[in-house]
Structure formats: C-alpha cells, structure tokens
Amino acid sequence: MDGWQRAFVLHGRPYSETSLLLDFFTENEGRIRILAKGARSRRSHLKGCLQPFTPLLIRWSGRGEIKTLRDAEPVSLALPLTGSVLYSGLYVNELLSRVLEQGAAYPSLFFDYLQCLQLLAASELTPEYALRRFELALLTNMGYGVDYLHCAGSGEPVTDMMTYRYREEKGFIASLVIDHYSFTGHELKALAMGEFPDYVTLKAAKRFTRIALKPYLGGKPLKSRELFRQFVRKKTDNPGKKNDN
C-alpha cells in the first residue's frame, strides 16, 4: 500500500514489548490487521495517535494477513466520546470487528461510521438514534436485503396499523400473532426511512437490528455490552457521585 488512506483504529493489543497489533477500518480496504512495530516505545511518534475514534491517515506494506504499518498521522483530535457514549462507540467498533470480512472494501460504510461517531460526539440526540441508523447501514452494506414496505406474503404495501411478523430470509408477513418478531406497518416504514421520530419506532428498530445481526454475531456475547452494564451498575451503586460527563 503505497498511498495514504483514511482509517480508524477499531481495536488494538500489545504485541511483544514495544509493538501493537491493530485492527483498522479503512476507507478503501475495509477491515485490516496491521502490526505497528515499536509503537509502544517511548520515542515513537505513533504512541499517542493509534487510539480508537481518532481520524487517521495511514500507510502500510505487506501481502499477508497481517500488514506492517509504515506511517500514520492524525487528521484531527480524537472525537470526544465520554461516559455512556464511549461505550456506544466501543459497541460500534466491536460490531465492525466481529462481522466485517477482512480485506473487503466498504467505502460507503466508512462514511456511515464517521457520521455515527460524529452524532455520538455531538450528544444532541440519544445515542440510540445514531446506533440504530448505523446498524441498518451495516446490514445494507453486508448485503442484507429485506423489503420493509411490502408484505412478503401478498406483495401488498404495508399499512400503519397492521401487524407483520418477521421471518428470516422471507421478510415481513401480515399476521395476527403478536410477539418479539412482530412489527406494525408504521414501525416498518420508519425502518425503511432510517428515521425514528418517537420512542416506539426507536425501540422497534433496536429489536429488529438485534434479530437481524444475531446470525452474524453468533453466540459469543459482545464485550462492549458487558462493559456498559458494569458502567451502569457502578453509577447506580454511587448515585450521589458527581457526574463529570
């Protein structure tokens, strides 16, 4: 890789005494694993910038599964994700690390990811809004095709008050059964638009993305969810503690 490419660190871990093994999400190469030799040494100019949520320009070399970092430069300061929003960012990074095939390009998803981080950092809306939009974009980019606007049984357009039950690999079918897999036509239209104007549609979007992402994630639990639960428990156990976020 001779030229520079925009990238974010998804995850990193120590490798030997002075190096880092990093998973990057890059604009044109998707998820790649790169060894940053000497990045942990005191004299390394890379020591402070190879962190999640920092927009980077990077160059690397190598043809194997693990590349070698040649250089990296921060484009700007790290996006300010703190408190509960930090765990939302870690969740997004873990999703990409778990479901994206290594070396497959997802250029449009890269910008969906950047927009998600910017929405989380702005903190103008609940993190749930940014997360649901990104999860739907992730599913679309992975080729997950589902028609939210038509009944898979009859082909008729969905109607707001009718209930439709989701069936994997088929879509949404009109049904009188009300359970975890049931959605109203109003909720399906919100999913199709990627817009969630109220709590009901936002909650339905979370339920659907959990269902749709489960086959890709398998049975292994997400570490970011457990970290968030620990964070919430700690805040609950210390209700009088000042919140600096």
C-alpha positions in Angstrom: 0.0 0.0 0.0 2.0 3.0 -1.3 -0.5 5.8 -0.8 -2.2 7.3 2.3 -5.6 6.1 3.3 -8.2 7.3 5.8 -8.7 5.0 8.7 -9.8 4.5 12.3 -8.4 2.0 14.9 -11.1 -0.5 15.9 -9.1 -2.5 18.4 -5.6 -2.9 19.5 -3.5 -5.1 21.8 0.2 -5.2 22.8 2.4 -7.3 20.6 5.9 -8.0 22.0 7.5 -5.4 24.4 7.2 -2.4 22.1 4.7 -3.1 19.3 0.9 -3.1 18.8 -1.3 -5.4 16.8 -4.2 -3.3 15.5 -7.4 -3.8 13.6 -8.2 -0.8 11.4 -11.3 0.2 9.5 -10.0 1.8 6.3 -11.9 3.7 3.6 -10.9 1.6 0.6 -9.7 -1.7 2.1 -12.2 -2.3 4.9 -11.1 -4.0 8.0 -7.4 -4.9 8.0 -4.9 -6.1 10.7 -1.7 -4.2 10.9 1.4 -4.6 13.1 2.8 -1.3 14.3 6.4 -2.0 15.2 7.8 0.0 18.0 4.6 1.9 18.5 4.7 1.4 22.3 8.3 2.6 22.7 8.9 5.9 24.5 10.4 7.6 21.4 7.7 6.5 19.0 5.8 9.4 17.4 2.8 7.0 16.9 2.3 6.3 20.6 -0.4 8.9 21.2 -2.4 8.7 17.9 -3.1 5.0 17.4 -6.3 5.2 19.5 -9.9 4.4 18.7 -12.0 7.4 17.4 -9.0 9.3 16.1 -9.3 10.1 12.4 -6.1 8.9 10.8 -4.2 8.8 7.5 -2.1 5.6 7.4 0.3 3.7 5.0 1.2 0.1 5.3 3.0 -2.7 3.4 2.9 -6.5 3.1 0.8 -9.1 1.3 0.0 -11.5 4.1 -3.0 -11.4 6.6 -1.0 -9.1 8.9 0.4 -6.0 7.3 3.1 -3.7 8.6 2.4 -0.1 9.4 4.7 2.3 7.6 3.4 5.6 8.9 0.3 7.2 10.5 -0.8 10.8 11.0 -3.8 12.1 12.9 -6.1 14.1 10.7 -7.7 15.8 13.8 -8.1 15.2 17.5 -10.0 12.2 18.7 -13.7 12.5 18.6 -14.8 13.3 22.2 -16.7 10.2 23.3 -17.1 10.1 27.1 -19.3 8.5 29.7 -22.1 6.2 28.4 -21.4 7.5 24.8 -17.9 6.0 25.0 -19.5 2.5 25.3 -21.7 3.2 22.3 -18.6 3.9 20.3 -16.9 0.7 21.6 -20.0 -1.2 20.6 -19.9 0.1 17.1 -16.1 -0.8 16.8 -16.8 -4.3 18.2 -19.6 -4.8 15.6 -17.3 -4.0 12.8 -14.5 -6.2 14.2 -16.9 -9.1 14.5 -19.0 -9.0 11.3 -16.8 -7.5 8.6 -14.8 -9.8 6.4 -11.1 -8.9 6.5 -9.9 -7.1 3.4 -13.4 -6.4 1.9 -14.0 -2.8 0.9 -16.9 -0.9 2.3 -16.3 2.7 1.2 -19.9 3.9 1.9 -20.0 2.2 5.3 -16.8 4.1 6.2 -18.7 7.4 5.9 -21.7 5.9 7.8 -19.2 5.0 10.6 -17.8 8.5 10.6 -21.2 10.1 10.7 -22.2 7.7 13.6 -19.2 8.8 15.6 -19.9 12.5 14.9 -23.5 12.1 16.1 -22.4 10.3 19.2 -19.8 13.0 19.9 -22.3 15.8 19.4 -24.6 14.3 22.0 -27.5 16.3 20.6 -29.6 13.1 20.3 -29.9 9.9 22.3 -27.1 7.5 21.3 -29.8 5.0 20.4 -30.6 7.1 17.3 -27.1 7.0 15.9 -26.6 3.3 16.8 -29.8 2.2 15.1 -29.1 4.1 11.9 -25.6 2.7 11.8 -26.7 -0.9 12.4 -29.2 -0.6 9.5 -26.4 0.8 7.3 -24.1 -2.1 8.3 -26.8 -4.6 7.4 -27.3 -3.0 4.0 -23.6 -2.9 3.2 -23.3 -6.6 4.1 -25.9 -7.4 1.5 -28.7 -8.0 4.0 -31.8 -7.4 1.7 -35.2 -7.0 3.2 -38.3 -5.2 2.0 -39.8 -3.2 4.8 -42.6 -1.6 2.7 -44.4 -4.7 1.3 -45.9 -7.8 2.8 -43.7 -10.8 1.8 -46.8 -12.9 1.6 -49.2 -10.8 -0.6 -46.9 -8.2 -2.1 -49.2 -5.5 -0.9 -47.8 -2.3 0.6 -47.7 -2.3 4.4 -50.3 -0.3 6.3 -49.6 1.6 9.5 -51.9 -0.2 11.9 -51.5 -3.8 10.5 -49.0 -6.2 12.2 -46.4 -8.0 10.3 -44.2 -10.9 11.6 -40.6 -11.1 10.5 -39.5 -14.4 9.0 -35.8 -14.9 8.3 -34.9 -15.0 4.6 -38.5 -14.1 3.6 -39.4 -10.8 5.1 -42.4 -9.4 6.9 -45.7 -11.2 6.5 -49.1 -10.0 7.8 -50.0 -11.8 10.9 -52.4 -11.7 13.9 -49.6 -13.1 16.1 -48.0 -10.5 18.4 -44.6 -11.5 19.7 -40.9 -10.4 19.6 -40.8 -10.8 15.8 -43.9 -8.6 15.2 -43.8 -5.0 13.9 -46.5 -2.6 12.8 -46.6 -1.1 9.4 -45.8 2.3 11.0 -42.6 0.8 12.5 -41.6 -0.8 9.2 -41.9 2.5 7.4 -39.6 4.1 10.0 -37.1 1.3 9.4 -37.2 1.8 5.7 -36.5 5.5 6.1 -33.9 5.1 8.8 -35.8 7.8 10.8 -37.2 7.2 14.3 -39.5 10.1 15.3 -40.6 8.6 18.6 -39.7 6.1 21.3 -41.9 3.4 19.8 -40.2 3.4 16.4 -36.7 3.7 18.1 -37.4 0.7 20.3 -38.7 -1.3 17.3 -35.6 -0.5 15.4 -33.4 -1.8 18.3 -35.5 -5.0 18.4 -35.2 -5.6 14.7 -31.4 -4.9 14.4 -30.8 -7.3 17.3 -32.7 -10.0 15.4 -31.0 -9.3 12.1 -27.5 -9.1 13.5 -27.7 -12.2 15.7 -26.8 -14.7 12.9 -23.6 -12.6 12.1 -22.5 -12.4 15.7 -23.1 -16.0 16.7 -23.4 -17.0 20.3 -20.4 -15.1 21.7 -21.6 -12.1 23.8 -20.4 -8.6 23.0 -17.8 -7.4 25.4 -18.9 -3.7 25.0 -22.4 -4.6 26.2 -21.0 -6.1 29.4 -18.7 -3.1 30.0 -21.7 -0.8 29.6 -23.7 -2.9 32.1 -20.8 -2.6 34.6 -20.7 1.2 34.0 -24.5 1.5 34.7 -24.2 -0.7 37.8 -21.4 1.4 39.1 -23.4 4.6 38.6 -26.4 3.0 40.3 -24.3 2.0 43.2 -22.9 5.5 43.6 -26.0 7.7 42.9 -24.6 10.7 44.9 -21.3 10.8 43.0 -20.9 13.8 40.7 -21.2 13.1 37.0 -18.4 14.9 35.1 -19.6 13.9 31.7 
